[in-house]
Amino acid sequence: MKTNFILFIFMLFTFSNIANAQKSKTIFNGLNLDGWIKHGTELWYVEDGLLVCESGPDKAYGYLSTEKNYDDFELELEFLQEADGNSGVFFRSTFEGTKVSGWQVEVAPPNHDTGGVYESYGRGWLVKIPDEKENILIPDEWNKMKIRVVGGQVTTWLNGKKMVDFNDDKIAKGKGAIALQIHDGGGIKVKWRNLKIKEL
């Protein structure tokens, strides 16, 4: 009887851990940048509950990365591009100043492959989106993005439409944080909200 009770408790604990691991959690609290790290001199701030990235006077690259590393995950977020929206969502990424090693899901103005995947300081574009999917991005409105990374398999969605789905051996070996980007050149402003992640 005692053995059965111990087994029951063990199974309950195990299932509870699995359920918690598969539950989405918010990674931006809407109040401040707790849990995030700034890289570079560009501007990151909270305004009206939104996370805002904006070019600073240096007009250089800037990043805001999670303190925690994420390996296999499903990330959902929304973004609104104001002015030039050239930005991105990095995953399994590490930083030396503003030099990033990792992979970027593109967030860019119309006709510039939003949802495609780029490898910084490496192979460049891994997968661009087909031309017929360029109209899925809605300019001047909130757009929903979902990114799923499991092993070397990367799948992205924009406004509910699948953008890319591929497997890459180098990505499979990657480790690191999730990060948002400000591209260099100046004049960039993007707002973010509802950043939620589910670890897989």
N, C-alpha and C positions, 0 to 999 in steps of 0.2 A: 504493500500500500504506500509506504513511504517512498519507494523507488518510483512508482507511478506519479506521485505528487511532484517529485523533483523533476522528472521528465516533462511534466505538464508546464511547470514554471520555466524550464529551459526553453521549451518550444514557444511559450508566450513571449519571452524575452527576445528570442530570435525573430519572430514575426513582427514584433514591435519595432525592432531595429530596421528591418527591411522596409516597413511602412514609412518610418521616419526618413530613411535614405531616399525614398521615392517621392517625398512630399516637396512641393515647390516652396521656396522661401524667398523673401524680398532681400535684395542686396543693395538697395538704395532706400534710405529711411525717409526721404522727403524733407529732412530737417537740416542735415549737415553732411559732410563727407567722411563721417566715421566709417572705417573699414576699407578706405580707399587711399591710394598713394599718388601724389602728383609727380609727374616727370616733366621737367622743362619749365619755362616761364610763361606759357600761355595760360589763359584764364579758365578756371573751373569754379563754379559757384552754384548755390541753390537760390532759386527765385520762385515764389508762389508754389512751393512744393515740387518744382521741376529741377532737374539737373541740367545745367547750361554749360556748354563749352563755347569759347569765343577766342578768336585770335587776339593776342596781345601786341604790344609795341614791337617785339622782336620778329613777329610774323614767321615764327619757326614751328617746327613740329612740337606737339605737346601730347601727353598721354595721361590718363587717369586709370590706374590699375587697381584691382582688388588686392587686399593684403593676403588673402588666401589663394592658394593654387587650386585649380579645378581640372581634373582629368576627363572623365566621362560625364557628360551633362547634357541637359536640354535648357537652353536660355531663351526667354521671351522678353521682349522690350518693345517700346514704341519710340519713334523719333520724329521730330518736326524740323525740317531744314529751313533756316532763315538766312538770307543773303546766300553766299556760296555754301553749299552743304557738304563739301568734301571732307569726309570723316571715315570712320570705320569701327568695327568691333573686332578686337584681337582675342585670340585664345591660345592657351598653352604657350604663353609668351614670357620672356625674361628681358630685363632692361639693364643697359649700361648708359646712364644719363638719358638721352633721348634716342639712343640706338636700340632698336627692339629686334629681338630674335623670336620669330613666331609667325603666326598666320592671321590674316585679316579678312574678315567678311566685309566687303566694300559697302559703304554708305556714301553716295555721291549724287550730284545733280543728274537730271534726266539724261539718258543715253550714255551713261558711264558705268554700267555693269553693277548696279546695286544688287547685292546678294551673291556676287561672284567671290572667289577666294584668291587672295594674293599672298605670296611669301616675301616678306620684307628682308632685304639684304641677303637674298638667296636666289631662287629660281624665277622670281617675278610672278606673273599670272599663272596660276595652276588651272583654274577654270573660269572663263568668262560666261556671262549669261547669253542665251540666244537673242538675236535682235528682236524676235517677236514677243519677248518678255519685257522689253524696255518700257512698255506702257503700263506695267503693273505698279510702278512707283507713282504716287500721287503727289505732285508738286504742291508746296504751300499747305499741306494738310498732314495730320498725324498718320504715320505708316507703322504697321506692325511687322516685326521681324522675329523669326524663330530660328535658332541655330542648334543643331543636334550633333554632338561629337562623341563617337564611341569607338575606341581603338583608333584605327586609321580612317574610319568612315565619317564623312562630313556631309551633312544635309542642311540646306538653308531654305527657308520659306519667306516670302514677302507678301503681306496682305492675304495670307492663306494659300498662296500659289507656290508650288515647289520651284526653286530657282536652280539649284545645283545638287548633285548627289554623286559622290565619288569616293574612292578609297585611295589612300596614299601611305606608303610604308614609312616615310620620314615623319609624317604627322603622328603616326602610331607610336613613335618613340618620344614624342614631344612631352614636355612638362612645363607648367607655368601658370600664370595668372590670366584672367580676363581683363581686357582694357578697352577704353574708348580713346579715340584719336582726334586730334586737330591736325589737319594737313598744313604744311607750310604755305607761304604766299600771302597770308593776311586775308581779311574780309570774310572770315568763316564764322558762322554761328549756327549751332545745332542744339535743340532742346531734347531731353530724354525723360521718359517716365515709365513706371510699371516694369522695372527691371526685376525679373523673377527667374530663379534658377532651380532646377531639379537635378540633383546628383544621381547618376545612374550606376 
